[in-house]
Amino acid sequence: MTVLLAADEVELYPPNGPDAHGWTLPGGTPSWTGTGNLQLGAGLSDPRAADRGGHGPFAPATAPTGVLFLPADAEPAEGMAARIRGQVWVLSQVRLQADPTDLSGYLTCWAATVTEAPQ
């Protein structure tokens, strides 16, 4: 598999069972490791004190987001966590992108929306 963009080392972690509070956290052992590509976007920023906002324009609640591209053999799924560049990201909107050129699946890859996990 060839990654067409800049390469990032990625560790994928499947969801573990719920903790004492009922929260599902990432497992401790990666289910897949390899090369992928994290393309960061502008992310979310909300300065409002209500809802999920922050504490005004100089202390907004922020959530860095992006798109993670992985090779076909990674087989990611909703709710997985990925460690990339020393940060943990949560995967959602996971989808398989079929090779548009139909060259034996050479360009087929997975794409997932990722949001930085709270530290």
ZADO-1210 file (C-alpha; in nm, 4 decimals, padded with zeros to 6 digits):
<atoms>
<atom x="00.0000" y="00.0000" z="00.0000" code="MET" pos="1"/>
<atom x="00.1288" y="00.3448" z="-00.0894" code="THR" pos="2"/>
<atom x="00.0138" y="00.6557" z="00.0950" code="VAL" pos="3"/>
<atom x="00.0005" y="00.9463" z="-00.1478" code="LEU" pos="4"/>
<atom x="00.0303" y="01.2181" z="00.1175" code="LEU" pos="5"/>
<atom x="00.2767" y="01.2848" z="00.3972" code="ALA" pos="6"/>
<atom x="00.3219" y="00.9754" z="00.6131" code="ALA" pos="7"/>
<atom x="00.2273" y="00.9524" z="00.9815" code="ASP" pos="8"/>
<atom x="00.2845" y="00.6564" z="01.2113" code="GLU" pos="9"/>
<atom x="-00.0584" y="00.5458" z="01.3374" code="VAL" pos="10"/>
<atom x="-00.1638" y="00.3104" z="01.6166" code="GLU" pos="11"/>
<atom x="-00.5335" y="00.2069" z="01.6143" code="LEU" pos="12"/>
<atom x="-00.6981" y="00.1025" z="01.9401" code="TYR" pos="13"/>
<atom x="-01.0366" y="-00.0721" z="01.9511" code="PRO" pos="14"/>
<atom x="-01.2874" y="00.0339" z="02.2184" code="PRO" pos="15"/>
<atom x="-01.2469" y="-00.1435" z="02.5496" code="ASN" pos="16"/>
<atom x="-01.5309" y="-00.2382" z="02.7822" code="GLY" pos="17"/>
<atom x="-01.6995" y="00.0301" z="02.9940" code="PRO" pos="18"/>
<atom x="-01.5225" y="00.1621" z="03.3030" code="ASP" pos="19"/>
<atom x="-01.6829" y="00.2060" z="03.6486" code="ALA" pos="20"/>
<atom x="-01.8685" y="00.5157" z="03.5244" code="HIS" pos="21"/>
<atom x="-02.0008" y="00.3465" z="03.2100" code="GLY" pos="22"/>
<atom x="-01.7618" y="00.5257" z="02.9735" code="TRP" pos="23"/>
<atom x="-01.6037" y="00.3177" z="02.6987" code="THR" pos="24"/>
<atom x="-01.2321" y="00.3923" z="02.6724" code="LEU" pos="25"/>
<atom x="-00.9697" y="00.2759" z="02.4215" code="PRO" pos="26"/>
<atom x="-00.8090" y="-00.0619" z="02.4786" code="GLY" pos="27"/>
<atom x="-00.4468" y="-00.0830" z="02.5870" code="GLY" pos="28"/>
<atom x="-00.3165" y="-00.2839" z="02.2917" code="THR" pos="29"/>
<atom x="-00.3258" y="-00.1536" z="01.9341" code="PRO" pos="30"/>
<atom x="-00.5211" y="-00.3648" z="01.6852" code="SER" pos="31"/>
<atom x="-00.3271" y="-00.2167" z="01.3917" code="TRP" pos="32"/>
<atom x="-00.0103" y="-00.0124" z="01.3472" code="THR" pos="33"/>
<atom x="00.1249" y="00.1317" z="01.0270" code="GLY" pos="34"/>
<atom x="00.1460" y="00.4358" z="00.8042" code="THR" pos="35"/>
<atom x="-00.1476" y="00.6688" z="00.7482" code="GLY" pos="36"/>
<atom x="-00.2055" y="01.0372" z="00.6929" code="ASN" pos="37"/>
<atom x="-00.3644" y="01.2929" z="00.9260" code="LEU" pos="38"/>
<atom x="-00.4933" y="01.6057" z="00.7523" code="GLN" pos="39"/>
<atom x="-00.5941" y="01.8594" z="01.0163" code="LEU" pos="40"/>
<atom x="-00.8682" y="02.1147" z="00.9564" code="GLY" pos="41"/>
<atom x="-00.9618" y="02.4362" z="01.1295" code="ALA" pos="42"/>
<atom x="-01.1461" y="02.2523" z="01.4066" code="GLY" pos="43"/>
<atom x="-01.4302" y="02.3729" z="01.6242" code="LEU" pos="44"/>
<atom x="-01.4144" y="02.6768" z="01.8508" code="SER" pos="45"/>
<atom x="-01.7007" y="02.7989" z="02.0688" code="ASP" pos="46"/>
<atom x="-01.6569" y="03.0959" z="02.3074" code="PRO" pos="47"/>
<atom x="-02.0132" y="03.0841" z="02.4494" code="ARG" pos="48"/>
<atom x="-02.0600" y="03.0085" z="02.8175" code="ALA" pos="49"/>
<atom x="-02.3704" y="02.8000" z="02.7397" code="ALA" pos="50"/>
<atom x="-02.3956" y="02.4557" z="02.5818" code="ASP" pos="51"/>
<atom x="-02.0504" y="02.3143" z="02.5128" code="ARG" pos="52"/>
<atom x="-01.8796" y="02.6515" z="02.4841" code="GLY" pos="53"/>
<atom x="-01.5871" y="02.7984" z="02.6694" code="GLY" pos="54"/>
<atom x="-01.5309" y="03.1096" z="02.8748" code="HIS" pos="55"/>
<atom x="-01.5423" y="03.3974" z="02.6284" code="GLY" pos="56"/>
<atom x="-01.3460" y="03.4889" z="02.3160" code="PRO" pos="57"/>
<atom x="-01.0075" y="03.4445" z="02.4825" code="PHE" pos="58"/>
<atom x="-01.0851" y="03.1021" z="02.6337" code="ALA" pos="59"/>
<atom x="-01.3043" y="02.9188" z="02.3817" code="PRO" pos="60"/>
<atom x="-01.3802" y="02.5488" z="02.3997" code="ALA" pos="61"/>
<atom x="-01.1826" y="02.4041" z="02.1121" code="THR" pos="62"/>
<atom x="-01.1848" y="02.0651" z="01.9454" code="ALA" pos="63"/>
<atom x="-00.9146" y="02.0082" z="01.6847" code="PRO" pos="64"/>
<atom x="-01.0495" y="01.7938" z="01.3997" code="THR" pos="65"/>
<atom x="-00.9318" y="01.6503" z="01.0714" code="GLY" pos="66"/>
<atom x="-00.9470" y="01.3558" z="00.8359" code="VAL" pos="67"/>
<atom x="-00.7382" y="01.0432" z="00.8791" code="LEU" pos="68"/>
<atom x="-00.6528" y="00.8322" z="00.5727" code="PHE" pos="69"/>
<atom x="-00.5492" y="00.4717" z="00.6284" code="LEU" pos="70"/>
<atom x="-00.4595" y="00.1819" z="00.3972" code="PRO" pos="71"/>
<atom x="-00.7249" y="-00.0784" z="00.3149" code="ALA" pos="72"/>
<atom x="-00.5810" y="-00.3373" z="00.5545" code="ASP" pos="73"/>
<atom x="-00.6243" y="-00.1102" z="00.8609" code="ALA" pos="74"/>
<atom x="-01.0001" y="-00.1809" z="00.8836" code="GLU" pos="75"/>
<atom x="-01.0885" y="00.1022" z="01.1258" code="PRO" pos="76"/>
<atom x="-01.4329" y="00.1339" z="01.2849" code="ALA" pos="77"/>
<atom x="-01.6489" y="00.3932" z="01.4595" code="GLU" pos="78"/>
<atom x="-01.5318" y="00.4635" z="01.8133" code="GLY" pos="79"/>
<atom x="-01.1747" y="00.3495" z="01.7657" code="MET" pos="80"/>
<atom x="-00.8930" y="00.5682" z="01.8939" code="ALA" pos="81"/>
<atom x="-00.5748" y="00.6494" z="01.7028" code="ALA" pos="82"/>
<atom x="-00.2443" y="00.7685" z="01.8432" code="ARG" pos="83"/>
<atom x="-00.0797" y="01.0013" z="01.5926" code="ILE" pos="84"/>
<atom x="00.1974" y="01.2569" z="01.6512" code="ARG" pos="85"/>
<atom x="00.1771" y="01.1948" z="02.0261" code="GLY" pos="86"/>
<atom x="-00.1959" y="01.2795" z="02.0447" code="GLN" pos="87"/>
<atom x="-00.5011" y="01.0555" z="02.0747" code="VAL" pos="88"/>
<atom x="-00.7812" y="01.1056" z="01.8217" code="TRP" pos="89"/>
<atom x="-01.1317" y="00.9520" z="01.8203" code="VAL" pos="90"/>
<atom x="-01.2595" y="00.8136" z="01.4877" code="LEU" pos="91"/>
<atom x="-01.6092" y="00.8776" z="01.3520" code="SER" pos="92"/>
<atom x="-01.7718" y="00.8787" z="01.0085" code="GLN" pos="93"/>
<atom x="-01.5454" y="00.5909" z="00.9026" code="VAL" pos="94"/>
<atom x="-01.5812" y="00.5053" z="00.5331" code="ARG" pos="95"/>
<atom x="-01.4049" y="00.3031" z="00.2678" code="LEU" pos="96"/>
<atom x="-01.2923" y="00.5080" z="-00.0322" code="GLN" pos="97"/>
<atom x="-01.2862" y="00.2835" z="-00.3383" code="ALA" pos="98"/>
<atom x="-01.0149" y="00.3250" z="-00.5993" code="ASP" pos="99"/>
<atom x="-01.1691" y="00.5704" z="-00.8506" code="PRO" pos="100"/>
<atom x="-00.9393" y="00.4501" z="-01.1293" code="THR" pos="101"/>
<atom x="-01.0295" y="00.0832" z="-01.0775" code="ASP" pos="102"/>
<atom x="-00.6590" y="-00.0096" z="-01.0885" code="LEU" pos="103"/>
<atom x="-00.6963" y="-00.3320" z="-00.8903" code="SER" pos="104"/>
<atom x="-00.7802" y="-00.1350" z="-00.5755" code="GLY" pos="105"/>
<atom x="-00.4339" y="00.0213" z="-00.5608" code="TYR" pos="106"/>
<atom x="-00.5761" y="00.3565" z="-00.4413" code="LEU" pos="107"/>
<atom x="-00.8473" y="00.2152" z="-00.2120" code="THR" pos="108"/>
<atom x="-00.8173" y="00.3538" z="00.1398" code="CYS" pos="109"/>
<atom x="-01.0152" y="00.4268" z="00.4545" code="TRP" pos="110"/>
<atom x="-01.1091" y="00.7805" z="00.5577" code="ALA" pos="111"/>
<atom x="-01.2363" y="00.8832" z="00.9000" code="ALA" pos="112"/>
<atom x="-01.3219" y="01.2097" z="01.0653" code="THR" pos="113"/>
<atom x="-01.1088" y="01.2479" z="01.3778" code="VAL" pos="114"/>
<atom x="-01.1472" y="01.4680" z="01.6829" code="THR" pos="115"/>
<atom x="-00.8733" y="01.5164" z="01.9399" code="GLU" pos="116"/>
<atom x="-00.9529" y="01.3242" z="02.2587" code="ALA" pos="117"/>
<atom x="-00.9496" y="01.5105" z="02.5900" code="PRO" pos="118"/>
<atom x="-00.6226" y="01.4639" z="02.7738" code="GLN" pos="119"/>
</atoms>
